[in-house]
Amino acid sequence: MAVPKRKVSKARRDSRRSSHWKLSLPGIVECPQCHQHKLAHRVCKHCGYYNGKQVVQMDADKK
């Protein structure tokens, strides 16, 4: 059975482990209707449009 010859330092161990569990950034895009930032493939929270069609009726006071 293979046995390590030297102790692996904490820095080397942690840098090896750092590449595995990274969080990815959410896909944030600009809404083509109101030009606000929104999550990709989701209804815009500001105007209620998705794919060029209004799918959620938004109140005028929320805009």
All heavy atoms as a GROMACS GRO file, in nm:
protein
  509
    1MET      N    1   0.084  -0.119   0.000
    1MET     CA    2   0.000   0.000   0.000
    1MET      C    3   0.088   0.124   0.000
    1MET      O    4   0.187   0.131   0.072
    1MET     CB    5  -0.089  -0.001   0.124
    1MET     CG    6  -0.192   0.107   0.123
    1MET     SD    7  -0.314   0.079   0.250
    1MET     CE    8  -0.279   0.215   0.356
    2ALA      N    9   0.052   0.225  -0.079
    2ALA     CA   10   0.131   0.347  -0.089
    2ALA      C   11   0.111   0.434   0.033
    2ALA      O   12  -0.002   0.455   0.079
    2ALA     CB   13   0.093   0.423  -0.214
    3VAL      N   14   0.222   0.483   0.086
    3VAL     CA   15   0.220   0.570   0.204
    3VAL      C   16   0.293   0.699   0.168
    3VAL      O   17   0.400   0.693   0.108
    3VAL     CB   18   0.289   0.501   0.324
    3VAL    CG1   19   0.291   0.592   0.444
    3VAL    CG2   20   0.219   0.371   0.357
    4PRO      N   21   0.237   0.817   0.202
    4PRO     CA   22   0.306   0.941   0.171
    4PRO      C   23   0.439   0.952   0.243
    4PRO      O   24   0.451   0.914   0.360
    4PRO     CB   25   0.211   1.050   0.220
    4PRO     CG   26   0.081   0.984   0.244
    4PRO     CD   27   0.107   0.839   0.263
    5LYS      N   28   0.541   1.001   0.176
    5LYS     CA   29   0.674   1.013   0.234
    5LYS      C   30   0.686   1.135   0.324
    5LYS      O   31   0.757   1.133   0.423
    5LYS     CB   32   0.777   1.022   0.122
    5LYS     CG   33   0.919   0.996   0.168
    5LYS     CD   34   1.007   0.966   0.051
    5LYS     CE   35   1.122   0.881   0.099
    5LYS     NZ   36   1.177   0.799  -0.007
    6ARG      N   37   0.615   1.244   0.288
    6ARG     CA   38   0.619   1.367   0.366
    6ARG      C   39   0.477   1.414   0.397
    6ARG      O   40   0.382   1.381   0.325
    6ARG     CB   41   0.689   1.478   0.286
    6ARG     CG   42   0.831   1.448   0.250
    6ARG     CD   43   0.925   1.505   0.357
    6ARG     NE   44   1.064   1.488   0.319
    6ARG     CZ   45   1.146   1.400   0.374
    6ARG    NH1   46   1.103   1.320   0.467
    6ARG    NH2   47   1.270   1.393   0.336
    7LYS      N   48   0.466   1.494   0.501
    7LYS     CA   49   0.338   1.553   0.538
    7LYS      C   50   0.297   1.657   0.433
    7LYS      O   51   0.379   1.736   0.389
    7LYS     CB   52   0.350   1.621   0.674
    7LYS     CG   53   0.224   1.692   0.718
    7LYS     CD   54   0.244   1.763   0.850
    7LYS     CE   55   0.122   1.842   0.887
    7LYS     NZ   56   0.137   1.910   1.015
    8VAL      N   57   0.171   1.654   0.394
    8VAL     CA   58   0.119   1.754   0.301
    8VAL      C   59   0.078   1.876   0.383
    8VAL      O   60   0.001   1.865   0.479
    8VAL     CB   61  -0.003   1.699   0.223
    8VAL    CG1   62  -0.063   1.804   0.134
    8VAL    CG2   63   0.039   1.578   0.143
    9SER      N   64   0.133   1.991   0.347
    9SER     CA   65   0.105   2.114   0.424
    9SER      C   66  -0.041   2.155   0.408
    9SER      O   67  -0.109   2.117   0.312
    9SER     CB   68   0.195   2.227   0.377
    9SER     OG   69   0.160   2.267   0.248
   10LYS      N   70  -0.088   2.237   0.501
   10LYS     CA   71  -0.227   2.283   0.497
   10LYS      C   72  -0.253   2.368   0.373
   10LYS      O   73  -0.360   2.361   0.314
   10LYS     CB   74  -0.258   2.364   0.622
   10LYS     CG   75  -0.256   2.283   0.749
   10LYS     CD   76  -0.270   2.372   0.870
   10LYS     CE   77  -0.232   2.296   0.994
   10LYS     NZ   78  -0.195   2.385   1.103
   11ALA      N   79  -0.154   2.447   0.334
   11ALA     CA   80  -0.171   2.532   0.216
   11ALA      C   81  -0.184   2.448   0.090
   11ALA      O   82  -0.269   2.475   0.004
   11ALA     CB   83  -0.052   2.628   0.203
   12ARG      N   84  -0.103   2.346   0.075
   12ARG     CA   85  -0.110   2.260  -0.043
   12ARG      C   86  -0.240   2.180  -0.043
   12ARG      O   87  -0.305   2.166  -0.147
   12ARG     CB   88   0.011   2.166  -0.046
   12ARG     CG   89   0.015   2.080  -0.171
   12ARG     CD   90   0.140   1.997  -0.176
   12ARG     NE   91   0.256   2.073  -0.215
   12ARG     CZ   92   0.293   2.096  -0.340
   12ARG    NH1   93   0.220   2.048  -0.439
   12ARG    NH2   94   0.401   2.164  -0.368
   13ARG      N   95  -0.278   2.130   0.071
   13ARG     CA   96  -0.403   2.054   0.082
   13ARG      C   97  -0.523   2.142   0.049
   13ARG      O   98  -0.610   2.103  -0.029
   13ARG     CB   99  -0.416   2.000   0.224
   13ARG     CG  100  -0.546   1.927   0.252
   13ARG     CD  101  -0.575   1.920   0.400
   13ARG     NE  102  -0.601   2.052   0.453
   13ARG     CZ  103  -0.594   2.084   0.584
   13ARG    NH1  104  -0.558   1.993   0.671
   13ARG    NH2  105  -0.621   2.204   0.623
   14ASP      N  106  -0.527   2.263   0.106
   14ASP     CA  107  -0.642   2.352   0.084
   14ASP      C  108  -0.648   2.404  -0.059
   14ASP      O  109  -0.756   2.422  -0.115
   14ASP     CB  110  -0.639   2.467   0.184
   14ASP     CG  111  -0.661   2.418   0.326
   14ASP    OD1  112  -0.709   2.304   0.344
   14ASP    OD2  113  -0.631   2.494   0.420
   15SER      N  114  -0.532   2.430  -0.119
   15SER     CA  115  -0.534   2.477  -0.258
   15SER      C  116  -0.579   2.367  -0.352
   15SER      O  117  -0.641   2.394  -0.455
   15SER     CB  118  -0.397   2.530  -0.298
   15SER     OG  119  -0.304   2.425  -0.303
   16ARG      N  120  -0.551   2.245  -0.320
   16ARG     CA  121  -0.598   2.133  -0.401
   16ARG      C  122  -0.749   2.119  -0.390
   16ARG      O  123  -0.819   2.093  -0.487
   16ARG     CB  124  -0.529   2.003  -0.357
   16ARG     CG  125  -0.569   1.883  -0.439
   16ARG     CD  126  -0.500   1.757  -0.393
   16ARG     NE  127  -0.541   1.718  -0.260
   16ARG     CZ  128  -0.459   1.708  -0.153
   16ARG    NH1  129  -0.330   1.733  -0.165
   16ARG    NH2  130  -0.505   1.671  -0.036
   17ARG      N  131  -0.802   2.139  -0.272
   17ARG     CA  132  -0.945   2.124  -0.250
   17ARG      C  133  -1.026   2.244  -0.298
   17ARG      O  134  -1.148   2.235  -0.313
   17ARG     CB  135  -0.972   2.104  -0.101
   17ARG     CG  136  -0.922   1.972  -0.048
   17ARG     CD  137  -0.947   1.961   0.100
   17ARG     NE  138  -0.897   1.835   0.152
   17ARG     CZ  139  -0.893   1.804   0.280
   17ARG    NH1  140  -0.936   1.890   0.370
   17ARG    NH2  141  -0.846   1.688   0.319
   18SER      N  142  -0.961   2.357  -0.321
   18SER     CA  143  -1.034   2.480  -0.353
   18SER      C  144  -1.099   2.476  -0.490
   18SER      O  145  -1.192   2.553  -0.516
   18SER     CB  146  -0.941   2.599  -0.345
   18SER     OG  147  -0.848   2.594  -0.451
   19SER      N  148  -1.054   2.391  -0.579
   19SER     CA  149  -1.106   2.393  -0.715
   19SER      C  150  -1.232   2.310  -0.733
   19SER      O  151  -1.288   2.308  -0.843
   19SER     CB  152  -0.998   2.342  -0.811
   19SER     OG  153  -0.970   2.206  -0.782
   20HIS      N  154  -1.281   2.243  -0.631
   20HIS     CA  155  -1.390   2.149  -0.649
   20HIS      C  156  -1.528   2.208  -0.626
   20HIS      O  157  -1.619   2.184  -0.702
   20HIS     CB  158  -1.373   2.027  -0.559
   20HIS     CG  159  -1.256   1.942  -0.598
   20HIS    ND1  160  -1.255   1.870  -0.713
   20HIS    CD2  161  -1.137   1.922  -0.539
   20HIS    CE1  162  -1.139   1.806  -0.724
   20HIS    NE2  163  -1.066   1.836  -0.619
   21TRP      N  164  -1.549   2.283  -0.521
   21TRP     CA  165  -1.684   2.323  -0.482
   21TRP      C  166  -1.707   2.470  -0.506
   21TRP      O  167  -1.757   2.541  -0.419
   21TRP     CB  168  -1.709   2.286  -0.337
   21TRP     CG  169  -1.690   2.141  -0.314
   21TRP    CD1  170  -1.586   2.081  -0.253
   21TRP    CD2  171  -1.777   2.035  -0.356
   21TRP    NE1  172  -1.601   1.945  -0.252
   21TRP    CE2  173  -1.718   1.914  -0.315
   21TRP    CE3  174  -1.898   2.031  -0.424
   21TRP    CZ2  175  -1.776   1.791  -0.340
   21TRP    CZ3  176  -1.955   1.908  -0.448
   21TRP    CH2  177  -1.895   1.791  -0.406
   22LYS      N  178  -1.674   2.519  -0.625
   22LYS     CA  179  -1.695   2.660  -0.656
   22LYS      C  180  -1.841   2.684  -0.693
   22LYS      O  181  -1.903   2.603  -0.761
   22LYS     CB  182  -1.605   2.703  -0.771
   22LYS     CG  183  -1.460   2.707  -0.734
   22LYS     CD  184  -1.378   2.758  -0.849
   22LYS     CE  185  -1.232   2.761  -0.810
   22LYS     NZ  186  -1.147   2.802  -0.921
   23LEU      N  187  -1.892   2.797  -0.651
   23LEU     CA  188  -2.027   2.837  -0.689
   23LEU      C  189  -2.020   2.914  -0.819
   23LEU      O  190  -1.932   2.998  -0.838
   23LEU     CB  191  -2.089   2.924  -0.580
   23LEU     CG  192  -2.112   2.858  -0.446
   23LEU    CD1  193  -2.163   2.960  -0.346
   23LEU    CD2  194  -2.211   2.745  -0.459
   24SER      N  195  -2.113   2.889  -0.908
   24SER     CA  196  -2.116   2.963  -1.034
   24SER      C  197  -2.208   3.084  -1.020
   24SER      O  198  -2.304   3.083  -0.943
   24SER     CB  199  -2.164   2.873  -1.146
   24SER     OG  200  -2.294   2.826  -1.118
   25LEU      N  201  -2.177   3.187  -1.096
   25LEU     CA  202  -2.258   3.306  -1.094
   25LEU      C  203  -2.390   3.283  -1.167
   25LEU      O  204  -2.394   3.210  -1.266
   25LEU     CB  205  -2.183   3.421  -1.162
   25LEU     CG  206  -2.063   3.476  -1.088
   25LEU    CD1  207  -1.991   3.578  -1.176
   25LEU    CD2  208  -2.105   3.542  -0.959
   26PRO      N  209  -2.498   3.344  -1.120
   26PRO     CA  210  -2.624   3.328  -1.192
   26PRO      C  211  -2.620   3.402  -1.325
   26PRO      O  212  -2.549   3.501  -1.341
   26PRO     CB  213  -2.727   3.391  -1.098
   26PRO     CG  214  -2.649   3.486  -1.016
   26PRO     CD  215  -2.512   3.426  -1.000
   27GLY      N  216  -2.697   3.353  -1.422
   27GLY     CA  217  -2.700   3.416  -1.553
   27GLY      C  218  -2.786   3.540  -1.551
   27GLY      O  219  -2.909   3.532  -1.560
   28ILE      N  220  -2.724   3.655  -1.535
   28ILE     CA  221  -2.797   3.782  -1.530
   28ILE      C  222  -2.786   3.848  -1.666
   28ILE      O  223  -2.677   3.868  -1.719
   28ILE     CB  224  -2.741   3.873  -1.419
   28ILE    CG1  225  -2.759   3.805  -1.284
   28ILE    CG2  226  -2.808   4.008  -1.421
   28ILE    CD1  227  -2.700   3.880  -1.170
   29VAL      N  228  -2.902   3.882  -1.724
   29VAL     CA  229  -2.908   3.945  -1.855
   29VAL      C  230  -2.993   4.071  -1.845
   29VAL      O  231  -3.059   4.096  -1.745
   29VAL     CB  232  -2.966   3.849  -1.962
   29VAL    CG1  233  -2.878   3.728  -1.981
   29VAL    CG2  234  -3.106   3.806  -1.925
   30GLU      N  235  -2.993   4.148  -1.953
   30GLU     CA  236  -3.073   4.270  -1.957
   30GLU      C  237  -3.207   4.239  -2.022
   30GLU      O  238  -3.215   4.172  -2.125
   30GLU     CB  239  -2.999   4.376  -2.039
   30GLU     CG  240  -3.069   4.508  -2.045
   30GLU     CD  241  -2.992   4.609  -2.126
   30GLU    OE1  242  -2.881   4.644  -2.086
   30GLU    OE2  243  -3.044   4.649  -2.232
   31CYS      N  244  -3.313   4.288  -1.961
   31CYS     CA  245  -3.448   4.269  -2.016
   31CYS      C  246  -3.462   4.353  -2.143
   31CYS      O  247  -3.430   4.472  -2.142
   31CYS     CB  248  -3.552   4.312  -1.913
   31CYS     SG  249  -3.721   4.305  -1.973
   32PRO      N  250  -3.509   4.294  -2.253
   32PRO     CA  251  -3.522   4.372  -2.377
   32PRO      C  252  -3.633   4.476  -2.371
   32PRO      O  253  -3.634   4.570  -2.449
   32PRO     CB  254  -3.550   4.267  -2.483
   32PRO     CG  255  -3.592   4.146  -2.411
   32PRO     CD  256  -3.537   4.153  -2.273
   33GLN      N  257  -3.728   4.462  -2.279
   33GLN     CA  258  -3.840   4.557  -2.270
   33GLN      C  259  -3.804   4.680  -2.186
   33GLN      O  260  -3.814   4.792  -2.233
   33GLN     CB  261  -3.963   4.488  -2.209
   33GLN     CG  262  -4.014   4.371  -2.288
   33GLN     CD  263  -4.071   4.413  -2.422
   33GLN    OE1  264  -4.130   4.519  -2.435
   33GLN    NE2  265  -4.052   4.329  -2.522
   34CYS      N  266  -3.761   4.655  -2.060
   34CYS     CA  267  -3.738   4.767  -1.967
   34CYS      C  268  -3.591   4.792  -1.940
   34CYS      O  269  -3.557   4.886  -1.869
   34CYS     CB  270  -3.810   4.742  -1.836
   34CYS     SG  271  -3.751   4.598  -1.745
   35HIS      N  272  -3.503   4.708  -1.993
   35HIS     CA  273  -3.357   4.722  -1.980
   35HIS      C  274  -3.308   4.716  -1.835
   35HIS      O  275  -3.206   4.773  -1.802
   35HIS     CB  276  -3.309   4.852  -2.048
   35HIS     CG  277  -3.350   4.860  -2.190
   35HIS    ND1  278  -3.296   4.779  -2.288
   35HIS    CD2  279  -3.444   4.937  -2.252
   35HIS    CE1  280  -3.352   4.808  -2.405
   35HIS    NE2  281  -3.442   4.902  -2.386
   36GLN      N  282  -3.380   4.645  -1.751
   36GLN     CA  283  -3.336   4.617  -1.615
   36GLN      C  284  -3.267   4.481  -1.614
   36GLN      O  285  -3.288   4.400  -1.704
   36GLN     CB  286  -3.456   4.614  -1.519
   36GLN     CG  287  -3.529   4.745  -1.505
   36GLN     CD  288  -3.455   4.842  -1.416
   36GLN    OE1  289  -3.380   4.802  -1.327
   36GLN    NE2  290  -3.474   4.970  -1.442
   37HIS      N  291  -3.186   4.457  -1.513
   37HIS     CA  292  -3.121   4.326  -1.501
   37HIS      C  293  -3.222   4.224  -1.450
   37HIS      O  294  -3.303   4.253  -1.363
   37HIS     CB  295  -3.003   4.334  -1.404
   37HIS     CG  296  -2.892   4.418  -1.455
   37HIS    ND1  297  -2.816   4.384  -1.564
   37HIS    CD2  298  -2.842   4.536  -1.412
   37HIS    CE1  299  -2.725   4.475  -1.587
   37HIS    NE2  300  -2.740   4.571  -1.496
   38LYS      N  301  -3.216   4.103  -1.509
   38LYS     CA  302  -3.304   3.995  -1.466
   38LYS      C  303  -3.231   3.863  -1.482
   38LYS      O  304  -3.129   3.855  -1.549
   38LYS     CB  305  -3.434   3.994  -1.547
   38LYS     CG  306  -3.416   3.949  -1.691
   38LYS     CD  307  -3.549   3.942  -1.762
   38LYS     CE  308  -3.537   3.871  -1.895
   38LYS     NZ  309  -3.537   3.727  -1.886
   39LEU      N  310  -3.281   3.759  -1.418
   39LEU     CA  311  -3.224   3.626  -1.435
   39LEU      C  312  -3.266   3.570  -1.570
   39LEU      O  313  -3.379   3.592  -1.616
   39LEU     CB  314  -3.273   3.533  -1.323
   39LEU     CG  315  -3.216   3.560  -1.185
   39LEU    CD1  316  -3.282   3.469  -1.082
   39LEU    CD2  317  -3.066   3.537  -1.184
   40ALA      N  318  -3.175   3.501  -1.636
   40ALA     CA  319  -3.202   3.446  -1.768
   40ALA      C  320  -3.311   3.340  -1.761
   40ALA      O  321  -3.320   3.265  -1.664
   40ALA     CB  322  -3.074   3.386  -1.826
   41HIS      N  323  -3.394   3.334  -1.863
   41HIS     CA  324  -3.501   3.235  -1.878
   41HIS      C  325  -3.606   3.246  -1.769
   41HIS      O  326  -3.666   3.147  -1.729
   41HIS     CB  327  -3.446   3.091  -1.884
   41HIS     CG  328  -3.339   3.074  -1.984
   41HIS    ND1  329  -3.361   3.074  -2.120
   41HIS    CD2  330  -3.205   3.060  -1.970
   41HIS    CE1  331  -3.247   3.058  -2.184
   41HIS    NE2  332  -3.150   3.050  -2.097
   42ARG      N  333  -3.628   3.368  -1.720
   42ARG     CA  334  -3.729   3.391  -1.618
   42ARG      C  335  -3.805   3.520  -1.651
   42ARG      O  336  -3.754   3.605  -1.723
   42ARG     CB  337  -3.667   3.403  -1.479
   42ARG     CG  338  -3.623   3.267  -1.427
   42ARG     CD  339  -3.540   3.283  -1.301
   42ARG     NE  340  -3.497   3.154  -1.250
   42ARG     CZ  341  -3.394   3.085  -1.296
   42ARG    NH1  342  -3.324   3.132  -1.396
   42ARG    NH2  343  -3.361   2.970  -1.244
   43VAL      N  344  -3.925   3.533  -1.598
   43VAL     CA  345  -4.005   3.653  -1.620
   43VAL      C  346  -3.938   3.770  -1.550
   43VAL      O  347  -3.885   3.757  -1.439
   43VAL     CB  348  -4.148   3.631  -1.563
   43VAL    CG1  349  -4.230   3.758  -1.575
   43VAL    CG2  350  -4.216   3.518  -1.635
   44CYS      N  351  -3.938   3.885  -1.617
   44CYS     CA  352  -3.879   4.005  -1.560
   44CYS      C  353  -3.964   4.051  -1.442
   44CYS      O  354  -4.087   4.061  -1.452
   44CYS     CB  355  -3.872   4.116  -1.666
   44CYS     SG  356  -3.802   4.269  -1.604
   45LYS      N  357  -3.902   4.081  -1.329
   45LYS     CA  358  -3.974   4.125  -1.210
   45LYS      C  359  -4.023   4.268  -1.221
   45LYS      O  360  -4.113   4.309  -1.149
   45LYS     CB  361  -3.885   4.112  -1.087
   45LYS     CG  362  -3.852   3.971  -1.049
   45LYS     CD  363  -3.767   3.969  -0.925
   45LYS     CE  364  -3.734   3.826  -0.886
   45LYS     NZ  365  -3.653   3.821  -0.765
   46HIS      N  366  -3.964   4.345  -1.312
   46HIS     CA  367  -3.999   4.486  -1.322
   46HIS      C  368  -4.115   4.511  -1.418
   46HIS      O  369  -4.203   4.590  -1.389
   46HIS     CB  370  -3.877   4.567  -1.367
   46HIS     CG  371  -3.762   4.554  -1.273
   46HIS    ND1  372  -3.755   4.620  -1.154
   46HIS    CD2  373  -3.650   4.478  -1.279
   46HIS    CE1  374  -3.644   4.589  -1.091
   46HIS    NE2  375  -3.577   4.501  -1.166
   47CYS      N  376  -4.115   4.442  -1.534
   47CYS     CA  377  -4.218   4.470  -1.634
   47CYS      C  378  -4.312   4.352  -1.658
   47CYS      O  379  -4.418   4.369  -1.716
   47CYS     CB  380  -4.154   4.514  -1.765
   47CYS     SG  381  -4.050   4.390  -1.843
   48GLY      N  382  -4.275   4.230  -1.619
   48GLY     CA  383  -4.361   4.114  -1.635
   48GLY      C  384  -4.354   4.049  -1.771
   48GLY      O  385  -4.438   3.965  -1.804
   49TYR      N  386  -4.257   4.084  -1.853
   49TYR     CA  387  -4.243   4.028  -1.988
   49TYR      C  388  -4.151   3.906  -1.986
   49TYR      O  389  -4.058   3.899  -1.907
   49TYR     CB  390  -4.186   4.132  -2.084
   49TYR     CG  391  -4.290   4.224  -2.142
   49TYR    CD1  392  -4.342   4.328  -2.070
   49TYR    CD2  393  -4.335   4.205  -2.272
   49TYR    CE1  394  -4.437   4.413  -2.123
   49TYR    CE2  395  -4.430   4.289  -2.327
   49TYR     CZ  396  -4.480   4.393  -2.252
   49TYR     OH  397  -4.573   4.475  -2.307
   50TYR      N  398  -4.181   3.813  -2.074
   50TYR     CA  399  -4.093   3.698  -2.099
   50TYR      C  400  -4.105   3.662  -2.246
   50TYR      O  401  -4.216   3.642  -2.296
   50TYR     CB  402  -4.129   3.577  -2.012
   50TYR     CG  403  -4.040   3.458  -2.039
   50TYR    CD1  404  -3.910   3.457  -1.993
   50TYR    CD2  405  -4.085   3.350  -2.112
   50TYR    CE1  406  -3.826   3.349  -2.019
   50TYR    CE2  407  -4.004   3.242  -2.137
   50TYR     CZ  408  -3.874   3.242  -2.091
   50TYR     OH  409  -3.792   3.137  -2.116
   51ASN      N  410  -3.993   3.655  -2.315
   51ASN     CA  411  -3.988   3.616  -2.456
   51ASN      C  412  -4.074   3.707  -2.544
   51ASN      O  413  -4.142   3.664  -2.636
   51ASN     CB  414  -4.031   3.470  -2.472
   51ASN     CG  415  -3.982   3.409  -2.602
   51ASN    OD1  416  -3.890   3.462  -2.663
   51ASN    ND2  417  -4.044   3.299  -2.643
   52GLY      N  418  -4.073   3.837  -2.512
   52GLY     CA  419  -4.146   3.935  -2.593
   52GLY      C  420  -4.294   3.943  -2.566
   52GLY      O  421  -4.365   4.017  -2.634
   53LYS      N  422  -4.345   3.867  -2.469
   53LYS     CA  423  -4.488   3.868  -2.438
   53LYS      C  424  -4.506   3.900  -2.290
   53LYS      O  425  -4.427   3.857  -2.206
   53LYS     CB  426  -4.550   3.731  -2.466
   53LYS     CG  427  -4.538   3.688  -2.609
   53LYS     CD  428  -4.581   3.544  -2.625
   53LYS     CE  429  -4.538   3.494  -2.760
   53LYS     NZ  430  -4.522   3.352  -2.765
   54GLN      N  431  -4.612   3.975  -2.260
   54GLN     CA  432  -4.640   4.006  -2.120
   54GLN      C  433  -4.715   3.888  -2.060
   54GLN      O  434  -4.825   3.855  -2.101
   54GLN     CB  435  -4.722   4.133  -2.107
   54GLN     CG  436  -4.735   4.177  -1.963
   54GLN     CD  437  -4.789   4.316  -1.950
   54GLN    OE1  438  -4.838   4.373  -2.046
   54GLN    NE2  439  -4.781   4.371  -1.832
   55VAL      N  440  -4.654   3.823  -1.962
   55VAL     CA  441  -4.714   3.705  -1.900
   55VAL      C  442  -4.763   3.733  -1.759
   55VAL      O  443  -4.845   3.659  -1.707
   55VAL     CB  444  -4.616   3.585  -1.900
   55VAL    CG1  445  -4.589   3.538  -2.041
   55VAL    CG2  446  -4.486   3.621  -1.831
   56VAL      N  447  -4.716   3.841  -1.698
   56VAL     CA  448  -4.759   3.879  -1.564
   56VAL      C  449  -4.801   4.025  -1.570
   56VAL      O  450  -4.726   4.110  -1.617
   56VAL     CB  451  -4.645   3.860  -1.461
   56VAL    CG1  452  -4.689   3.908  -1.324
   56VAL    CG2  453  -4.601   3.716  -1.455
   57GLN      N  454  -4.924   4.052  -1.524
   57GLN     CA  455  -4.972   4.190  -1.522
   57GLN      C  456  -4.909   4.262  -1.403
   57GLN      O  457  -4.925   4.222  -1.290
   57GLN     CB  458  -5.125   4.192  -1.510
   57GLN     CG  459  -5.187   4.329  -1.522
   57GLN     CD  460  -5.170   4.388  -1.660
   57GLN    OE1  461  -5.173   4.317  -1.759
   57GLN    NE2  462  -5.150   4.518  -1.666
   58MET      N  463  -4.835   4.369  -1.432
   58MET     CA  464  -4.768   4.446  -1.327
   58MET      C  465  -4.847   4.573  -1.300
   58MET      O  466  -4.904   4.633  -1.392
   58MET     CB  467  -4.625   4.482  -1.370
   58MET     CG  468  -4.540   4.362  -1.406
   58MET     SD  469  -4.520   4.244  -1.273
   58MET     CE  470  -4.406   4.330  -1.171
   59ASP      N  471  -4.848   4.615  -1.173
   59ASP     CA  472  -4.916   4.740  -1.137
   59ASP      C  473  -4.832   4.859  -1.181
   59ASP      O  474  -4.710   4.851  -1.188
   59ASP     CB  475  -4.938   4.746  -0.986
   59ASP     CG  476  -5.033   4.638  -0.939
   59ASP    OD1  477  -5.120   4.595  -1.018
   59ASP    OD2  478  -5.021   4.595  -0.822
   60ALA      N  479  -4.897   4.971  -1.207
   60ALA     CA  480  -4.827   5.092  -1.250
   60ALA      C  481  -4.741   5.151  -1.137
   60ALA      O  482  -4.637   5.210  -1.162
   60ALA     CB  483  -4.925   5.196  -1.300
   61ASP      N  484  -4.786   5.134  -1.012
   61ASP     CA  485  -4.710   5.190  -0.900
   61ASP      C  486  -4.582   5.110  -0.870
   61ASP      O  487  -4.490   5.162  -0.810
   61ASP     CB  488  -4.797   5.198  -0.774
   61ASP     CG  489  -4.852   5.062  -0.733
   61ASP    OD1  490  -4.878   4.980  -0.822
   61ASP    OD2  491  -4.869   5.040  -0.612
   62LYS      N  492  -4.575   4.984  -0.913
   62LYS     CA  493  -4.452   4.906  -0.893
   62LYS      C  494  -4.343   4.945  -0.990
   62LYS      O  495  -4.226   4.929  -0.963
   62LYS     CB  496  -4.482   4.756  -0.908
   62LYS     CG  497  -4.553   4.698  -0.790
   62LYS     CD  498  -4.561   4.548  -0.802
   62LYS     CE  499  -4.630   4.488  -0.681
   62LYS     NZ  500  -4.638   4.344  -0.691
   63LYS      N  501  -4.381   4.995  -1.110
   63LYS     CA  502  -4.282   5.037  -1.209
   63LYS      C  503  -4.219   5.159  -1.164
   63LYS      O  504  -4.160   5.230  -1.140
   63LYS     CB  505  -4.347   5.059  -1.345
   63LYS     CG  506  -4.383   4.929  -1.412
   63LYS     CD  507  -4.435   4.957  -1.550
   63LYS     CE  508  -4.467   4.830  -1.624
   63LYS     NZ  509  -4.517   4.853  -1.756
   0.00000   0.00000   0.00000
